[in-house]
Amino acid sequence: MSKLRNWAVSKVAAWQARDEEGQGLAEYGLILALIAIVCIGALTLLGGNIANALNNVAGSI
């Protein structure tokens, strides 16, 4: 009976480890989405200023 119990405990541990990996992947996805939103917002706010600065540099060359 001890072998059966050990086998069952190992299978439960394997399932729990698999669930945590999926959770970690979802967290990385949320972080990546947040970074993308911040980058898009920054480019939207600063895009005009950056374009003007590049045009000034190009005009002076």
Secondary structure, 3 states (H helix, E strand, C coil): CHHHHHHHHHHHHHHHHHHHHHHHHHHHHHHHHHHHHHHHHHHHHHHHHHHHHHHHHHHHC
